[in-house]
Amino acid sequence: MTTKLAATAIRVEEDVVEARRQAREIAARLGFDPNDQIRVATAVSEIVRNAFNYAGGGQVEFEFDPDTLRYQIRVSDNGPGITDLKKILSGTYQSKTGMGMGILGAKRLMDDFAIESEPGKGAVVTLVKLAPAGAQRQSAQKLAKLSAELAKSSPHSILDDLQQENRELLRVMTELRARQEDLSRLNAELEDTNRGVVALHAELEDKAERLRYADRMKSRFLSHMSHEFRTPLTSILALSRLLMDGADGGLNPEQLKQVTFIRKSADSLLEMVNDLLDLARVEAGKTVVRPTRFSIANLFGALRGALRPLQVNDAVELVFEDGSTLPTMQTDEGKVAQILRNFVSNSLKFTERGEVRVGARLAADRNAIVFSVADSGIGIAPENIELVFQEFAQVDGTFQRKFKGSGLGLPLSKGFAELLGGRVWVESTVGKGSIFYADIPLVYGPARSEEEGLRAHGCDFVIIDDEEVSRYLIRQSLGPNMTLMEAADGPSGIDLARRQSPRGILLDLRMPGMSGLEVLRELKADAVTRDIPVVIVTSKLLAQEERDILDSQAQAVLSKEVLSQPDGGERIRTAIGYRTLGAPCPPT
């Protein structure tokens, strides 16, 4: 509840000085630091002087709300009103008398600022400063006592006030000089740092290019050598089959045993070579997707027969759930089957007793099927969860060493799922088992190329912020893989959003001319931009009315403090609807 602390009529010039003194004294009594006291006093002085000079006088009232910690000063007059108010607030009004400069200066010094004015009906200017969070709480009794003391206090002389202002100015000038020296030193350090960053960036680019080249060479080598290996392996398998069939005479038991070992080793090696070739094709983007329409029930039926030979342990049951009620899929059935075969094969290896259960369900949030393979095996430790989807990686352990493998099955499943527009993941508890998931869209749609994506969206984000430092920090937080465009004011930002149709807009609230709230209203009123997600990134302390507006029209509201945090970029992407850096546009 707001408490009125004092009121002063503005009739003569001395009242302007008295209003300044009162504004500062009340701020000091409410716990504001000296700098904020000066800001409040200066802003009030400017507005009260305007009321005296242009309206012939008026009244200034001082209030405080202990619940919201709002120190509010209201200056009212019955003058001719303020013409060209919008131009004054936007900073475009040109005045020979200096009118309007004081209003803009006062607005910058306060946390909140509002003007109500009509021609011939005067003006009411409301200035708000929020008390610091650590300020002492003011009870109703304390505020009543403060009001009574202010009412009894006699006005100070102008000379006393001028002396006080001189002392304040000297202190401020000393602080400014010290800050100027600090800035000069900091600028020199930043120049040195920038030179180092440029050199480091060039070195990193060089190393990144070498890594990309090495990755291309690796994929080319795997693809080439896999083809080269398959020919002799196929010959070994064919020749061993001829020997085992006795084409040129029967083998004695020992010879048959030896040839059987040769054939099994060749089968294992051929399986590894095939996986390497498939993985190389996926990485090189040369894998062909052949969509067909099929049912989950038929897919499970075919897998049941193909996977039955893998059940070497009678203590483990392979169970397929009923998939007859699920919709049909239009995607590459062979690759979906390969994903599930790799999951089941992995689960059977590491399950000594119990069951391996294959299931499927319709995703709740999009048109996709979530396949699952759950086992009652040994489980995976949390630190090894990510390891299982890496190429050639195998978790070390006594039970794992019983089963040799290339470590390519799960990475290949991951590659196939992403190729089909989906993803894979695993949930596991050591000693209780694991559940492998594959989320695959019902209908396959090839991912758009980067060029096509840019035609649909001119960029990933449009940043609308008048502070260059803030725009720079946002760029650094989001990283180099994002396509960003910037605007330093509201009208430019709106025009950029209309032309580029970005995936998201990052908007500041405090901007000269057109505020962030006005920009947001115009974006949401335009059919071209109303569906673009907008995330507010601001340092402003929001009033409840402002927060209500933002909650209804903005995707999220973030403090600019997020830009200094290690996960700032991820939090921005999460707020706008991105899952990971460089992820495709959210579906519209």
N, C-alpha and C positions, 0 to 999 in steps of 0.2 A: 504494500500500500504506500503510495507516494505521500511524503510529508513536506509541507511548505516550510522553508526555513527562513526566508527573508524576502522583502520586496523593496525596490527603490524607484521612486519617480525620477524621470529624466526631464529636468526643466532648464538647467543651466549647465555650462561646460564642466563645472566642478562635479556635477553628478556623474559624468562619464568617468572621471578619475575614481570617484567613490565606488562605482559599479565594478571597476577593475579590481579595486582593493578587496571588496567583499567577495568577489568570485574567487580570488586567490586564498583569502583567509578561510573561506568555507572548505575549499579543496584541501587545505592543510589540515583542518580539523577533522576531515573525513578520511585522512590517511593517505592522500595522494603524495607521490614523491615530488621533489622540488621541480623537476623538469615538467611533469604533468601540471603542476600548479601554474607554471609560467604559460604553458600552452592554453590552459583554460582562461587565465586572466587576459592573455593577448587576444584570443578569439572573442571573448565577451566585449573587450574594449573596442574592437573593430566594429562589431554589430551595433553596440550602443552608440558609438560615434556616428554611424550611418543614420540611426534613428534621430539623433539630435540634429545632424547637418541637413538631412533631406526630408525629414518629416516634422521637424520642429520640436521633437520630444517624444516621450512615451513612457513605458514602464518596463522594468526588468525584475523577474521573479526567479528565485532560487529554490529548487526542490530536490529531494533525494528519496529513492525507493530502496529500502534495506533488503528487499527480497531479490531484486535483479541487480543491485549495486549500481544503479543508474543515477549519476549526478546530472540533473537536467536544469538548464537555464532557458527561460522563455523571455524574449524581448519583443514587445508589441508596441505598435504606434497607430495613430489615426491619420497618417499622412496620405499622399496621393497614390500610394502603392508603388510597386516596382515594375517598371516596364521592361520588356526584352529579358524577362527572367531566364528563359531557356538559354539564350545566347550568353548571358552572364555566367550561368552554371556550367556551360560547355567551354567557357574560356575564349569564345570568339567575339564577344562584345568589345567594341572599341569606344573608349570614353576619354574625352579631353580633361574631364575633372577627376578622373581616377575612380569614379563610381563603379562598383562591381569587383574591384581588386580585393577590397577588404572581405567581401563575401566569400570569394574563392579561397583566400588565405585562411579564414576562419574554418571553412569546411574541411580543409586538409588537416587542421590541428585537432579536430574532434573525431570521436568514434562514430557518431551519427549526427546528421544535420538535415533539417527540413525547413522549407519556407512556404508559407501560405500567404498569397497576396492577390488582391483584385484591384483594378483601377478605381481610385476614389474611396477605397475602403481600408486603406492602410496595409500593414503587413505584420505577420507573426513569424518570428524566427526561433526555432527550437534547436538548442545545442545540447549534445549528450556526451558525457565522458564516463566510461566504465571504471569503477574503482578497481584497484589491483586485487587479485585473488587473495593475497595475503593480508589485505587490510582488515583492521579490527571490525567485527560486526557491530552495527549500530542498532541498538534497541530503540523502541518508541520513546522510552523515558530519556535516553541520551539525546535523541533528536529534538525532543521538546525542550530540553535544557539548553541545547545549542541555539535553538530558535529564540529562546528568551534572552540569552546572552547577546545575540546579535542585535536584538531589538533595543537593548539598553546601551550598546556601544555607541559612542559619539563619532561622527565623521572625522577622519584625519584631515590634516591640512594638505594642501597641494604640494607644499615644499617637502613634507615628510614622504609623500608618495613618490615624488620625483627622485628624492635621494634613494629610496628603496629600489626604484626602477633602474637607477644608475648602477647600484650595486649588483642587481641582477644581470644587467647588460655586461658589466665587467666580468662577472663569473662565466657568462655564456661565451663571451669572446675568448676567454682563457681556454675554455673547454674546446671551442672550435679550432683554436690554434693547435692544441694538442692533437685533436682528431686529424687536422690537416697534415701534421707531421707523420702521424700513424699511417694515413692514406698514402702519402708519398713513399714511405718505406714499404708499405704493402704492395703498391704498384710496381716498385722495383723488383720485389720478390716474385710477383705474378709474372712479370716479363721473363725473368729467369726460368720460372716454372713452365711458362708457355713454350719457351724454346726447347726445354726438355721434353714436354709433351709431344711437340711436333716431331722431334727426333724419334721418340718412342713409338709414336703412331706409324711413322714410316717403317721402323723396324718390325712392328707387329704386322703391318700389311705385307711386308716381304716374307715373313715367316708364314703368314696365313696362305699366301700364294704357293709357297713351297708345300705346305700341308695339303692344299687342294690338288696340287700336281701329284703328290705322293698317293693321295686317295684315288685319283684317276688311274695312276699306274697300277695300284693294287687291284682295282676292279678289272682293269684290262688283263693283268697277269692271271687273276683267278679265272676269268672267262676263257682265256686262251688255253691255259694249262688244263682246265677241267675238260675241255674238248679233247685235248691231246691224251689225257689219261683214259678217257672213256673207250677209245679204240682198243688198246691192249687189254683193258679189263674185260671188255666184252669178249675178246678172244680167249682169255683165260677161263671165263665162265663157260663158253661154248666147248672148249677143249676138255675141261673137267667134266662136263656133262657127257661128252662122248666116252670118256674113260669110265665114268660111273655106269653108263649104259652098256659097257662091254662091246663097243662097236668093233674093236680089233682084238677081242678076246677078253675073258673075264679077269678081274683083279682078285688077288688073294685078300683076305680080311685086313691085313695090315696096310696094303696098298690102298684099299678102299677107304680106310680110316684116314690115311694121309691126304688123299684127293678130296675127301669130304672137308677136311680142315682147310685145304686150299680154296675150295669153293666158298666156304663160309667167310673166310678172310676177304676174298674178292668181292663177295656180296656186300660186306660192311664197307669196304673201300669204295665200291661203286655208289653206295648210298651217300657216303660223305662227299664224293665228287659231284653227285647230282645236287646235293644241298648247296655246295660251293657255287655251282653254276647258277642255280636259282637265285642265290643271294647276290651274286655279281650282276645278274640281270636286273634285279630290283634296284640295286644301288645305281646302276647305269641308266635307269629309266627305260629299259628295253623290254620289260616284261609285258606280254600281251594279255589283256583282260578280255575274256570271252563270256559276256553275260548270257545266261539262259534262265528260263523260269523253272523253278523247282520248289517242292514242298519240304518242310522241315522233317516230316515223317519219313519221306522217301530218302532224304539225306541220312537220317539216323539208321534206317534199315540197311543201306549200303555200307555204312561205317561199321555196323554191328558184325556183318559178315567179314569185312576186311580186317577188323581188329581182333577177331576171335583167336587167331594164332599167337597173338602177343600175350595171352593169358597163360603164362607158364606156371603160375602159382595158383593152386586150387583154393587157397585160403583167401584169395581176392576175387570179388565178384564185379564184373563190368555191367553196369546198369544204364540203360537208355530210357529217359523219361518220355512220356507221350507228347508228341509235337503236332498232333493232328488238328488242334484247334488254332494253331498259329497261322498267320497269313503267308502266302507264297512269297518267295524272294526272286528278284530279277538281278542277279549278279553272277560272278564266276563260281560255279558250284565246286569245281576242282580245287580252287584255292581255299574256299571255306572248309572243304573236307580236309585239305592238307593241314590247315591251322588246328583243327580238332584232332587229327591223327597225331600231330606232334604233342599236343596237350596230353592226350590219353597215354601215349607211349611214355612220356616223362613221368606221369602219375603212376603207371604200372611199375616202372622201374623202382620207385622209391616208396612203395606201399607193400608191406609184408603180409598184412591181414586186414580184413574189412571190405571196403568197396571203393570203386571208382565210378562216380555217377555223372553222366552227361545230360545236361538239361538246356533249355532255352526259354526265354520269355520276351515279351514285347517291351521295348524301352518305354519308360513313362513319359519322357520329355521330348521324344522325337521318333520319326519313322525308322526304327532300327530293331534288330534282333540282338539280344544279349545272350550269347552262348556261354555256358559254364561247364567246367570239368572239375568236380570236387573229389578229393581223395582223403583217406584216413591215414596217410603216410607220416613220414618223419617231420614234415614241415620245413620251413625256411626261416632262418634267423632274420630279424629286421634289417641288419646291416648288409645282408646279401640279397635283399629283394630286387634291387636294381641290377645286380650282377647277372641274374639269370637270363636277362634279355640282351646281354652283350655278346658279341661274336667271340667264339672260342673260349668263353668264360665258363668255369665249372666251380661249384662250391666244394671246398675241400672237406673231407670227413671220412670216417671209417666206412659208413654205409655207401657213400658216394663212390668210393674207390672200387667197390665190387662191380660197378657198371661203368664200362668205358664208353666214351662217346666223343663226338667232335665238338659239342657245345654249339651246334648250329641250328638245331630244331626250333628252339624258342625264339632266337633272333629272326629266323626266317618267317615264323608265324607273325611276329611283330611287323616285319616288312610287308607281308601279304595283306594284313589287316589295314595298315595305313594306305596301301595301294588301292584298296577297295573303299577308302573313305572312312575307315573306322579306327579302332585302337584296341590294345590289349593291356591287361594289368593283372596282378595277382594279390590275393589276400592270404596270409598264412600265419599259423601259430606253431611254434616248435613243439613237436610231440603230439600234435592234434591233427595235422594235415594242412592241405592247401586247396585254394579254389582259384583256378585260372579262368579269366574272363576274356571274351572277344566281343566287342560291340561293332556290329556290321550293319550298314544301312540296308533297308529292304530293297532299294533300287540303286544300282550302281550309276554314278554320274561322275565322269572323269573330272579331276580337279582342274580348275581353270589355270591357264598359263599366267605367268606374271604380267605379260602384256595385256591379256584379256582382263585380268583383275584390275589393272590400272585404268582400263577403259571404263569399267563399271564404277570404280571408285578412284577419283583423281589422287587420293592419298589415304593413308591410314587415319591420321588425325589432323585437325586444324586447331592450332593453339591461338586463343584470343586473350592477350595480356599486354598491358602497356609497359610492363617492366621487362627490359631485355634480359636481366639476370634471371628472372623467373622462367622465361622462355628457354634460356640456355640450360637451366637445371632440369626442366622437363625433358628436353632433348637428351641430356646425359642419362636421365633415369630410364627412359624408354629404350635407349641403346641404338646402335647403328642400323639395325635391320628394319626399322620403321620408316615409312615415308611420311614426313611431316611438313606442313605449311603453316606460316605464322602471320598473324595480324596484330598490329600494335594499338588498334582501337576498335570499337564496336562496329561502326558501319563497314569498315574494311573486312572485318571478320565475317559479317553476315553475307557480304558479296562473295567472299571466298568460299563459304559453305555452300552457297547456291550454285556456284560454278563447278566446284570439285566433288560435291556429294560424298564427303568423307565418311569413313566408318564410325568416327566419333569426333566430338568437339570437347576440348578442354578450355574452360572459361573462367576468367577472373571476375570478381565482383566490383572491385574498386578500380575504376578507370575514369579518366577525365572525359567530360562530354557525355557520352552515352554509357551509363552504368551497365554492369553485368546483368542485373535484373531486367533492364530494358532490352538488352540483346536477347536474353532468354525468351522474353515475351514475343519478340518479333520472329525469332526462329520457330517457335511453336505455333505462331499464327500463319506461317507460310506453308503451303501444301508441299513445296519442294523440300523443305528442311525439317518439318515437324517430327518426322520419324527418326531423325539422326540422334543417337544417344548423346546427351550432354552431361559431362561431369564437371562440377564446380570445384576449382582448386583455388582457395582463397585464404588470406590471413585475417579476414574480417571476423569480428565477434558478431554473431547473428542475433538479431532480435527474434522473438517468437513468430511475429508476423512474416518476417523474411524466410524463416525456416519452413513455415507452413507452405509458402509459395514454392520454395525449392523442392520440398518433399513431393509436391504434386506434379512438378514439371521437369525436374532434373533427374538423371539416372542415379547420381550419388553426389555427396558433398564431402570433399576432402580438405584438410588443413594443408597449407603450404609447408608445414613441418614435415610432411611425408616426403618432400623432395630431398631432404637431408638424410633420409633413412636408407639402409642398404636394400630393403625390399620395396622402395618407393615405386619403381617402375612396375613391379608385379602387382602392387595394390591398385595402381591406375588402370592397368590392363584388366584386372579382375572387376573393378568398378564399372568399366565400360562394356564388359562382356567378353574379353579375350581370355583364353585359357592359358596360353603360353606365348612367349615372344615369337613373333613371326607367324602366329596362328592365322588360319584363314578367317575371313569375315564370319561373324555369327550369322546363321541363316535368317533371312528376312521373310 
